[in-house]
Amino acid sequence: MTDTTALFIALFFGSAGLGYLVYGRRQEKKVFFYTGIALMLFPYVINATLPMLAVGAGLLLLPKFLP
């Protein structure tokens, strides 16, 4: 049986990643572009709910702290 919580978390971070990807491509900001790719791909590697939340939140905040 699949965990629907992890599925919805993956959907949220994937859609946020798509937004980061499009923003980074249009504004030519590489940090947002590559963070968007990472946000869309990491749910395939991490399946547990809490680690997925931790990594996703860290990736969402990453462009704020990198130049």
N, CA, C and O atoms as CSV, one atom per row, in Angstrom:
chain,resi,resn,atom,element,x,y,z
A,1,MET,N,N,0.842,-1.177,0.000
A,1,MET,CA,C,0.000,0.000,0.000
A,1,MET,C,C,0.889,1.242,0.000
A,1,MET,O,O,1.854,1.319,0.759
A,2,THR,N,N,0.570,2.182,-0.827
A,2,THR,CA,C,1.385,3.389,-0.925
A,2,THR,C,C,0.916,4.422,0.093
A,2,THR,O,O,-0.248,4.453,0.492
A,3,ASP,N,N,1.845,5.247,0.491
A,3,ASP,CA,C,1.548,6.318,1.437
A,3,ASP,C,C,1.124,7.554,0.650
A,3,ASP,O,O,1.930,8.129,-0.081
A,4,THR,N,N,-0.111,7.959,0.791
A,4,THR,CA,C,-0.596,9.098,0.010
A,4,THR,C,C,-0.002,10.419,0.487
A,4,THR,O,O,0.058,11.381,-0.279
A,5,THR,N,N,0.437,10.478,1.743
A,5,THR,CA,C,1.069,11.706,2.233
A,5,THR,C,C,2.348,11.985,1.463
A,5,THR,O,O,2.593,13.116,1.045
A,6,ALA,N,N,3.162,10.957,1.276
A,6,ALA,CA,C,4.404,11.124,0.518
A,6,ALA,C,C,4.109,11.493,-0.931
A,6,ALA,O,O,4.859,12.253,-1.545
A,7,LEU,N,N,3.037,10.966,-1.471
A,7,LEU,CA,C,2.658,11.288,-2.848
A,7,LEU,C,C,2.286,12.766,-2.989
A,7,LEU,O,O,2.701,13.420,-3.946
A,8,PHE,N,N,1.513,13.289,-2.050
A,8,PHE,CA,C,1.132,14.704,-2.117
A,8,PHE,C,C,2.312,15.628,-1.830
A,8,PHE,O,O,2.407,16.707,-2.415
A,9,ILE,N,N,3.204,15.220,-0.944
A,9,ILE,CA,C,4.410,16.016,-0.690
A,9,ILE,C,C,5.272,16.059,-1.943
A,9,ILE,O,O,5.798,17.113,-2.302
A,10,ALA,N,N,5.417,14.921,-2.607
A,10,ALA,CA,C,6.196,14.871,-3.850
A,10,ALA,C,C,5.543,15.737,-4.926
A,10,ALA,O,O,6.240,16.397,-5.696
A,11,LEU,N,N,4.222,15.736,-4.983
A,11,LEU,CA,C,3.513,16.575,-5.948
A,11,LEU,C,C,3.747,18.054,-5.654
A,11,LEU,O,O,3.955,18.840,-6.578
A,12,PHE,N,N,3.714,18.440,-4.387
A,12,PHE,CA,C,3.946,19.831,-4.007
A,12,PHE,C,C,5.348,20.285,-4.385
A,12,PHE,O,O,5.521,21.332,-5.010
A,13,PHE,N,N,6.358,19.488,-4.003
A,13,PHE,CA,C,7.733,19.887,-4.294
A,13,PHE,C,C,8.038,19.813,-5.789
A,13,PHE,O,O,8.846,20.593,-6.293
A,14,GLY,N,N,7.408,18.897,-6.492
A,14,GLY,CA,C,7.596,18.841,-7.940
A,14,GLY,C,C,7.032,20.058,-8.639
A,14,GLY,O,O,7.650,20.587,-9.562
A,15,SER,N,N,5.861,20.510,-8.208
A,15,SER,CA,C,5.276,21.698,-8.827
A,15,SER,C,C,6.050,22.960,-8.434
A,15,SER,O,O,6.202,23.869,-9.251
A,16,ALA,N,N,6.537,23.023,-7.201
A,16,ALA,CA,C,7.389,24.156,-6.814
A,16,ALA,C,C,8.687,24.130,-7.619
A,16,ALA,O,O,9.209,25.179,-7.997
A,17,GLY,N,N,9.203,22.938,-7.877
A,17,GLY,CA,C,10.409,22.802,-8.693
A,17,GLY,C,C,10.187,23.275,-10.114
A,17,GLY,O,O,11.069,23.894,-10.710
A,18,LEU,N,N,9.015,22.989,-10.663
A,18,LEU,CA,C,8.706,23.471,-12.005
A,18,LEU,C,C,8.661,25.000,-12.021
A,18,LEU,O,O,9.135,25.625,-12.969
A,19,GLY,N,N,8.099,25.593,-10.987
A,19,GLY,CA,C,8.078,27.054,-10.891
A,19,GLY,C,C,9.478,27.636,-10.790
A,19,GLY,O,O,9.784,28.638,-11.437
A,20,TYR,N,N,10.331,27.013,-9.982
A,20,TYR,CA,C,11.715,27.470,-9.867
A,20,TYR,C,C,12.442,27.319,-11.201
A,20,TYR,O,O,13.222,28.190,-11.587
A,21,LEU,N,N,12.191,26.224,-11.897
A,21,LEU,CA,C,12.851,25.973,-13.174
A,21,LEU,C,C,12.474,27.027,-14.205
A,21,LEU,O,O,13.343,27.570,-14.887
A,22,VAL,N,N,11.193,27.315,-14.321
A,22,VAL,CA,C,10.732,28.311,-15.294
A,22,VAL,C,C,11.243,29.701,-14.925
A,22,VAL,O,O,11.683,30.453,-15.795
A,23,TYR,N,N,11.186,30.040,-13.645
A,23,TYR,CA,C,11.690,31.342,-13.202
A,23,TYR,C,C,13.184,31.463,-13.476
A,23,TYR,O,O,13.646,32.487,-13.980
A,24,GLY,N,N,13.931,30.428,-13.146
A,24,GLY,CA,C,15.375,30.466,-13.365
A,24,GLY,C,C,15.747,30.554,-14.831
A,24,GLY,O,O,16.726,31.210,-15.187
A,25,ARG,N,N,14.971,29.897,-15.686
A,25,ARG,CA,C,15.272,29.951,-17.116
A,25,ARG,C,C,14.948,31.321,-17.689
A,25,ARG,O,O,15.721,31.855,-18.484
A,26,ARG,N,N,13.818,31.896,-17.298
A,26,ARG,CA,C,13.423,33.193,-17.861
A,26,ARG,C,C,14.271,34.340,-17.329
A,26,ARG,O,O,14.579,35.275,-18.068
A,27,GLN,N,N,14.652,34.280,-16.058
A,27,GLN,CA,C,15.442,35.354,-15.460
A,27,GLN,C,C,16.936,35.093,-15.576
A,27,GLN,O,O,17.745,35.918,-15.152
A,28,GLU,N,N,17.306,33.955,-16.147
A,28,GLU,CA,C,18.707,33.537,-16.301
A,28,GLU,C,C,19.422,33.475,-14.953
A,28,GLU,O,O,20.543,33.963,-14.810
A,29,LYS,N,N,18.764,32.873,-13.972
A,29,LYS,CA,C,19.333,32.668,-12.645
A,29,LYS,C,C,19.576,31.173,-12.479
A,29,LYS,O,O,18.639,30.395,-12.303
A,30,LYS,N,N,20.846,30.786,-12.538
A,30,LYS,CA,C,21.199,29.371,-12.533
A,30,LYS,C,C,20.872,28.668,-11.227
A,30,LYS,O,O,20.562,27.477,-11.233
A,31,VAL,N,N,20.935,29.380,-10.106
A,31,VAL,CA,C,20.642,28.748,-8.820
A,31,VAL,C,C,19.182,28.284,-8.788
A,31,VAL,O,O,18.902,27.169,-8.349
A,32,PHE,N,N,18.267,29.111,-9.238
A,32,PHE,CA,C,16.864,28.728,-9.274
A,32,PHE,C,C,16.627,27.605,-10.285
A,32,PHE,O,O,15.836,26.697,-10.031
A,33,PHE,N,N,17.302,27.664,-11.413
A,33,PHE,CA,C,17.141,26.649,-12.449
A,33,PHE,C,C,17.545,25.271,-11.935
A,33,PHE,O,O,16.780,24.314,-12.059
A,34,TYR,N,N,18.731,25.165,-11.364
A,34,TYR,CA,C,19.211,23.867,-10.889
A,34,TYR,C,C,18.490,23.410,-9.616
A,34,TYR,O,O,18.333,22.210,-9.393
A,35,THR,N,N,18.058,24.346,-8.794
A,35,THR,CA,C,17.258,23.968,-7.632
A,35,THR,C,C,15.910,23.417,-8.078
A,35,THR,O,O,15.397,22.479,-7.467
A,36,GLY,N,N,15.334,23.978,-9.124
A,36,GLY,CA,C,14.083,23.470,-9.669
A,36,GLY,C,C,14.225,22.043,-10.181
A,36,GLY,O,O,13.342,21.211,-9.971
A,37,ILE,N,N,15.328,21.766,-10.847
A,37,ILE,CA,C,15.579,20.400,-11.313
A,37,ILE,C,C,15.710,19.460,-10.122
A,37,ILE,O,O,15.150,18.364,-10.127
A,38,ALA,N,N,16.448,19.888,-9.102
A,38,ALA,CA,C,16.620,19.050,-7.908
A,38,ALA,C,C,15.299,18.814,-7.194
A,38,ALA,O,O,15.044,17.709,-6.716
A,39,LEU,N,N,14.451,19.843,-7.114
A,39,LEU,CA,C,13.153,19.692,-6.460
A,39,LEU,C,C,12.240,18.722,-7.212
A,39,LEU,O,O,11.424,18.035,-6.598
A,40,MET,N,N,12.373,18.667,-8.511
A,40,MET,CA,C,11.539,17.745,-9.268
A,40,MET,C,C,12.062,16.310,-9.211
A,40,MET,O,O,11.280,15.370,-9.362
A,41,LEU,N,N,13.352,16.122,-9.000
A,41,LEU,CA,C,13.928,14.779,-9.068
A,41,LEU,C,C,14.126,14.095,-7.717
A,41,LEU,O,O,14.120,12.865,-7.660
A,42,PHE,N,N,14.301,14.841,-6.633
A,42,PHE,CA,C,14.624,14.193,-5.370
A,42,PHE,C,C,13.521,13.302,-4.810
A,42,PHE,O,O,13.852,12.356,-4.094
A,43,PRO,N,N,12.223,13.532,-5.083
A,43,PRO,CA,C,11.218,12.586,-4.556
A,43,PRO,C,C,11.340,11.174,-5.121
A,43,PRO,O,O,10.813,10.233,-4.528
A,44,TYR,N,N,12.019,11.004,-6.245
A,44,TYR,CA,C,12.245,9.661,-6.776
A,44,TYR,C,C,13.265,8.899,-5.943
A,44,TYR,O,O,13.270,7.668,-5.947
A,45,VAL,N,N,14.124,9.611,-5.232
A,45,VAL,CA,C,15.181,8.981,-4.447
A,45,VAL,C,C,14.748,8.783,-2.998
A,45,VAL,O,O,15.045,7.752,-2.395
A,46,ILE,N,N,14.054,9.759,-2.445
A,46,ILE,CA,C,13.646,9.710,-1.039
A,46,ILE,C,C,12.150,9.394,-0.990
A,46,ILE,O,O,11.336,10.123,-1.557
A,47,ASN,N,N,11.797,8.302,-0.308
A,47,ASN,CA,C,10.396,7.889,-0.262
A,47,ASN,C,C,9.731,8.126,1.082
A,47,ASN,O,O,8.502,8.161,1.154
A,48,ALA,N,N,10.501,8.290,2.147
A,48,ALA,CA,C,9.934,8.498,3.485
A,48,ALA,C,C,9.429,9.937,3.617
A,48,ALA,O,O,9.956,10.854,2.986
A,49,THR,N,N,8.417,10.113,4.434
A,49,THR,CA,C,7.738,11.402,4.533
A,49,THR,C,C,8.598,12.487,5.187
A,49,THR,O,O,8.783,13.560,4.612
A,50,LEU,N,N,9.117,12.217,6.370
A,50,LEU,CA,C,9.879,13.257,7.084
A,50,LEU,C,C,11.182,13.633,6.381
A,50,LEU,O,O,11.473,14.824,6.270
A,51,PRO,N,N,11.979,12.679,5.901
A,51,PRO,CA,C,13.166,13.104,5.147
A,51,PRO,C,C,12.816,13.876,3.876
A,51,PRO,O,O,13.549,14.779,3.474
A,52,MET,N,N,11.704,13.521,3.250
A,52,MET,CA,C,11.291,14.243,2.054
A,52,MET,C,C,10.931,15.691,2.389
A,52,MET,O,O,11.263,16.608,1.637
A,53,LEU,N,N,10.257,15.891,3.510
A,53,LEU,CA,C,9.939,17.255,3.946
A,53,LEU,C,C,11.198,18.046,4.273
A,53,LEU,O,O,11.307,19.218,3.914
A,54,ALA,N,N,12.148,17.412,4.951
A,54,ALA,CA,C,13.377,18.106,5.343
A,54,ALA,C,C,14.205,18.508,4.124
A,54,ALA,O,O,14.657,19.649,4.030
A,55,VAL,N,N,14.403,17.586,3.201
A,55,VAL,CA,C,15.202,17.883,2.006
A,55,VAL,C,C,14.484,18.906,1.133
A,55,VAL,O,O,15.114,19.825,0.607
A,56,GLY,N,N,13.183,18.754,0.977
A,56,GLY,CA,C,12.419,19.695,0.161
A,56,GLY,C,C,12.434,21.101,0.723
A,56,GLY,O,O,12.592,22.070,-0.020
A,57,ALA,N,N,12.269,21.220,2.035
A,57,ALA,CA,C,12.320,22.551,2.657
A,57,ALA,C,C,13.707,23.163,2.514
A,57,ALA,O,O,13.840,24.364,2.278
A,58,GLY,N,N,14.726,22.345,2.656
A,58,GLY,CA,C,16.091,22.842,2.476
A,58,GLY,C,C,16.336,23.320,1.058
A,58,GLY,O,O,16.971,24.353,0.846
A,59,LEU,N,N,15.833,22.571,0.088
A,59,LEU,CA,C,16.003,22.987,-1.306
A,59,LEU,C,C,15.182,24.229,-1.640
A,59,LEU,O,O,15.609,25.049,-2.453
A,60,LEU,N,N,14.019,24.376,-1.029
A,60,LEU,CA,C,13.242,25.585,-1.277
A,60,LEU,C,C,13.942,26.826,-0.751
A,60,LEU,O,O,13.834,27.900,-1.342
A,61,LEU,N,N,14.651,26.686,0.345
A,61,LEU,CA,C,15.351,27.832,0.946
A,61,LEU,C,C,16.745,28.055,0.373
A,61,LEU,O,O,17.350,29.100,0.613
A,62,LEU,N,N,17.257,27.098,-0.374
A,62,LEU,CA,C,18.621,27.189,-0.893
A,62,LEU,C,C,18.902,28.449,-1.716
A,62,LEU,O,O,19.930,29.087,-1.487
A,63,PRO,N,N,18.039,28.839,-2.664
A,63,PRO,CA,C,18.361,30.054,-3.457
A,63,PRO,C,C,18.425,31.329,-2.624
A,63,PRO,O,O,19.051,32.304,-3.041
A,64,LYS,N,N,17.790,31.339,-1.457
A,64,LYS,CA,C,17.849,32.534,-0.619
A,64,LYS,C,C,19.247,32.743,-0.043
A,64,LYS,O,O,19.669,33.878,0.177
A,65,PHE,N,N,19.966,31.643,0.201
A,65,PHE,CA,C,21.265,31.733,0.846
A,65,PHE,C,C,22.444,31.661,-0.134
A,65,PHE,O,O,23.573,31.969,0.249
A,66,LEU,N,N,22.208,31.268,-1.363
A,66,LEU,CA,C,23.264,31.243,-2.367
A,66,LEU,C,C,23.157,32.476,-3.248
A,66,LEU,O,O,22.058,32.985,-3.469
A,67,PRO,N,N,24.286,32.963,-3.755
A,67,PRO,CA,C,24.231,34.167,-4.608
A,67,PRO,C,C,23.604,33.903,-5.949
A,67,PRO,O,O,23.491,34.816,-6.768
